[in-house]
Amino acid sequence: MDVLAENDSVVSIMMREAMDAVNDGIVIVDKTSRILYINRAYTKILSVSKDKVLHKQVKVIEPGALILQVLQNRQPILNQLVEVKTRGKKIKVNITPIMKGKSLIGAVSVFNDITELFRSQEELEKAQRLNQSIFKAAASGEHNLHAEFSHIIGQSPNFLRCLRLAELVAPTDATVLIEGESGAGKEVFVNAILSISGKRKQPYVNLNCSAIPESLMESELFGYTSGSFTGAVKGGKIGKFEQADGGTIFLDEIGEMPLFMQSKLLRVLQSGEIQKIGSQVVQKADVRVIAATNRDLKQMVREGKFRDDLYFRLNTFKITIPPLRERGEDVLLLAEFFLEKYVQKYGKKVTISPEVKQYFLTFPWKGNVRQLQSCMEYAVIVCNEGIIQIEHLPEDLQHTELTAVGPAFGMDEIESNHDYSLKSGVQMIEKKRIQQAVAEANGNKTKAMKVLGISRRTFYKKWKQYGLDEEK
């Protein structure tokens, strides 16, 4: 008997340990509703200590509890959504009567916390409703852009649509994901959104995820307490989210964020809670997140390099900025803008030749607006003849694959030339234009120079370069 009693004791201990190990809350009551047992998850979910409820009558401490119905009706209640208003929790419960033969001896309730899931679903539905209204307004194009957006240069329909989307989402607290190639202007959009955001007067924190070593990412975002690890600064450190509390955080290059940090970021987005390294305290942080990336996050999800739940969370409102090569004549508007900027900066008076404009329209601009800007600054600096020609552009712009400029001249000429560099294509255009100008001027080279808008020196340099002096 002693052995059996000992075995029963061991089994009882194991059962208690097992119930304490699960994440669902468990409470067992007798037929009078007296609480006989609660597990660890119960105390954690409802934020209550055992001594506050153990051996108390449920009908006294919570008169409307569903478990009382089960004791009365002897019928189980399954998958019931319950709101615990005193704790601000939403839980899903399964309550089953405990019978011995035909006699009721008690009941057991097993529940899990779905507060964050419920909140996420509400936020997702809200974001989807917002998306529908914003996309509808953006598609209509019936309103003028706000001043903070109207100064952004671009008139192509796909770019204007992005501006309208950004303008409409800016005053909200919605999380925004901005996608686009490097140099496409993502930060310009972020600054414009911030300028009319409801949090524009609150803190703003900018973090480039690609610039932070993986080992320091968590401490940068969430901070740490004093002595939490070797080398920790005395007094601890405030993380970026805590700095941005009440305001906005911009996470640039979010595609570079390590997987282990993505789960922690997801928690912040879902619950608005942060926890410093080395601390047991969970803090609330009211922060709007704007993220940007030049990578294909959807493809990264398929490759297992980016969490799908975080992607879907960020993807509730996405703005994809088109690359410069897909924006048509926006490239010329931007070129003129940068020209004006740098002629003032360097005290010069220059214009852009028709050949360069045609060249710009057919160039691939892999570096997007940033590349065009640096190109124009370089050209203004080196041009001393009043008109920017191909020769004044950076060397790397003159050695690019010809596929980008095929429409600028006949494909039969390309095939016969057999030189597929962009520079050779531009030279063919120049030679043809010079020949045409001289022919239209009836052989008067001085008149042709004026038509072409180039100096005598440049004219004869190209005349000789293209072998026109040898032609009869």
HELIX and SHEET records of a PDB file:
HELIX    1   1 ASP A    2  ALA A   21  1                                  20    
HELIX    2   2 ARG A   40  ILE A   45  1                                   6    
HELIX    3   3 LYS A   50  VAL A   53  1                                   4    
HELIX    4   4 VAL A   58  ILE A   61  1                                   4    
HELIX    5   5 LEU A   66  ASN A   73  1                                   8    
HELIX    6   6 THR A  115  SER A  140  1                                  26    
HELIX    7   7 ALA A  147  SER A  150  1                                   4    
HELIX    8   8 PRO A  157  VAL A  169  1                                  13    
HELIX    9   9 LYS A  186  SER A  195  1                                  10    
HELIX   10  10 CYS A  209  ALA A  211  5                                   3    
HELIX   11  11 GLU A  214  LEU A  216  5                                   3    
HELIX   12  12 MET A  217  PHE A  222  1                                   6    
HELIX   13  13 LYS A  240  GLN A  243  1                                   4    
HELIX   14  14 ILE A  254  GLU A  256  5                                   3    
HELIX   15  15 LEU A  259  SER A  271  1                                  13    
HELIX   16  16 LEU A  297  ARG A  302  1                                   6    
HELIX   17  17 ASP A  308  LEU A  314  1                                   7    
HELIX   18  18 LEU A  324  GLU A  326  5                                   3    
HELIX   19  19 ASP A  330  TYR A  346  1                                  17    
HELIX   20  20 PRO A  354  THR A  362  1                                   9    
HELIX   21  21 ASN A  368  VAL A  382  1                                  15    
HELIX   22  22 ILE A  390  HIS A  392  5                                   3    
HELIX   23  23 GLU A  395  GLN A  398  5                                   4    
HELIX   24  24 LEU A  402  ALA A  408  5                                   7    
HELIX   25  25 MET A  411  ASN A  417  1                                   7    
HELIX   26  26 LEU A  422  GLU A  440  1                                  19    
HELIX   27  27 LYS A  445  LEU A  452  1                                   8    
HELIX   28  28 ARG A  456  GLN A  465  1                                  10    
HELIX   29  29 LEU A  468  GLU A  470  5                                   3    
SHEET    1   A 5 ILE A  35  ILE A  38  0                                        
SHEET    2   A 5 GLY A  25  ASP A  30 -1                                        
SHEET    3   A 5 SER A 103  ASP A 113 -1                                        
SHEET    4   A 5 LYS A  89  LYS A 100 -1                                        
SHEET    5   A 5 ILE A  77  VAL A  84 -1                                        
SHEET    1   B 5 TYR A 204  ASN A 208  0                                        
SHEET    2   B 5 THR A 248  ASP A 252  1                                        
SHEET    3   B 5 ARG A 288  THR A 293  1                                        
SHEET    4   B 5 VAL A 176  GLU A 179  1                                        
SHEET    5   B 5 LYS A 318  THR A 320  1                                        
SHEET    1   C 2 GLY A 223  TYR A 224  0                                        
SHEET    2   C 2 LYS A 237  ILE A 238 -1                                        
SHEET    1   D 2 GLU A 273  ILE A 274  0                                        
SHEET    2   D 2 GLN A 283  LYS A 284 -1                                        
SHEET    1   E 2 THR A 351  ILE A 352  0                                        
SHEET    2   E 2 ILE A 387  ILE A 388  1                                        
END                                                                             
